[in-house]
């Protein structure tokens, strides 16, 4: 998880990631509480090279961000970004 960010509505949240030896197939859930409901999800595809993926979410106020990978295989995340 990452703490704390001040959001003002529609925000694009993204990650820079790559896959490991096992081909991943799944989604990276975006949450505002560690064990809460997802507010969005980022589709993850196979890539041995670093690549970016992102999703727009509607979020306002000061909040923490948590990410939870659900699917096959595993991924490495090197960067989280906002647009």
Secondary structure by P-SEA (a helix, b strand, c coil): cccbbbbccbbbbbbbbccccccccccbbbbccccccccbbbbbccccccbbbbbbbbbbcbbbbbbbbbccccccccccccc
